[in-house]
Amino acid sequence: MKGITITKSKPNGTSFVKEFKVRELYRAKKNSLYTDECIDGNEPVYIEEGEIVEIYDIITKYFTLYGNVPIAKLFSNNKKRFKMVFIDRLAEDFEKLENPYKVGDKVIGVHENVGKIFEVENSVDCPNNVLRLKCIPNGNYLHIYIPELLTSYEPYEEDDDKKDKSDNSIVSSDIVNKIINDSDIIVKTVFGKTTVVACKLPSGFVIVESSSSVSTDNYDEEIGRKICMERIKDKIWEHEAYKYQSDRRN
């Protein structure tokens, strides 16, 4: 695994040695604006306190105004972008984190894929510094950078007490499909090229979605209906996930 070791001197005359490797995780200890670094297109690099980054690559010699210096290319959870900083900045302003997830662990989406449960299927052996997750129960796969995982998902542990009280403690495709089956659905074509689907849920809440074609020549109401129903299902996932999260806090 690619890495680098640096020696950093302190003002009191002592020094310390730190080793950095690709795929290691770090959390920013403070807000930092690196304006003196002529890297990444001469743009200042801003790091927020608590921002989680993963070392994507280490460039042992990168030409800057300060000469050839070691650079860490970081993948950040902040806006899902790469940031490049001097290695010595990483040593000063960040603290190392350990990846808390291993194969078989389960997570639940709290900011992305809200309410959906995933199982970690692959870890560091997966390419491009990502984890591969398997959605429960539909079996779809998701590849995600670890910084995204740490900020957009939470560890999931099934609460046995709540499971005994209600089968709806987990947001699943079965629950969403049952809600759809118990709903009143109206499908209309308007202006000859737009499908409008109104879905009245068992609770009385109404979700409306639409899908349009460029022209009437290639319009198909059935295709439009399927598109709208997928969007409606996604919204039901979100509503049920909110209910699930609220029940957990209570």
Rosetta blueprint (number, residue, H / E / L):
1 M L
2 K L
3 G E
4 I E
5 T E
6 I E
7 T E
8 K E
9 S E
10 K L
11 P L
12 N L
13 G L
14 T L
15 S E
16 F E
17 V E
18 K E
19 E E
20 F E
21 K E
22 V L
23 R L
24 E L
25 L E
26 Y E
27 R E
28 A E
29 K L
30 K L
31 N L
32 S E
33 L E
34 Y E
35 T L
36 D L
37 E L
38 C L
39 I L
40 D L
41 G L
42 N L
43 E L
44 P L
45 V E
46 Y E
47 I E
48 E L
49 E L
50 G L
51 E L
52 I E
53 V E
54 E E
55 I E
56 Y E
57 D E
58 I E
59 I E
60 T E
61 K E
62 Y E
63 F E
64 T E
65 L L
66 Y L
67 G E
68 N E
69 V E
70 P E
71 I E
72 A E
73 K E
74 L E
75 F E
76 S E
77 N L
78 N L
79 K L
80 K L
81 R E
82 F E
83 K E
84 M E
85 V E
86 F E
87 I H
88 D H
89 R H
90 L H
91 A H
92 E H
93 D H
94 F E
95 E E
96 K E
97 L E
98 E L
99 N L
100 P L
101 Y L
102 K L
103 V L
104 G L
105 D L
106 K E
107 V E
108 I E
109 G E
110 V L
111 H L
112 E L
113 N L
114 V E
115 G L
116 K L
117 I E
118 F E
119 E E
120 V E
121 E E
122 N E
123 S L
124 V L
125 D L
126 C L
127 P H
128 N H
129 N H
130 V E
131 L E
132 R E
133 L E
134 K E
135 C E
136 I E
137 P L
138 N L
139 G L
140 N L
141 Y E
142 L E
143 H E
144 I E
145 Y E
146 I H
147 P H
148 E H
149 L H
150 L H
151 T H
152 S H
153 Y E
154 E E
155 P E
156 Y L
157 E L
158 E L
159 D L
160 D H
161 D H
162 K H
163 K H
164 D H
165 K H
166 S L
167 D H
168 N H
169 S H
170 I L
171 V L
172 S L
173 S H
174 D H
175 I H
176 V H
177 N H
178 K H
179 I H
180 I H
181 N H
182 D L
183 S L
184 D E
185 I E
186 I E
187 V E
188 K E
189 T E
190 V E
191 F L
192 G L
193 K L
194 T E
195 T E
196 V E
197 V E
198 A E
199 C E
200 K E
201 L L
202 P L
203 S L
204 G L
205 F L
206 V E
207 I E
208 V E
209 E E
210 S E
211 S E
212 S E
213 S L
214 V L
215 S L
216 T H
217 D H
218 N H
219 Y L
220 D L
221 E H
222 E H
223 I H
224 G H
225 R H
226 K H
227 I H
228 C H
229 M H
230 E H
231 R H
232 I H
233 K H
234 D H
235 K H
236 I H
237 W H
238 E H
239 H H
240 E H
241 A H
242 Y H
243 K H
244 Y H
245 Q H
246 S H
247 D H
248 R H
249 R H
250 N L
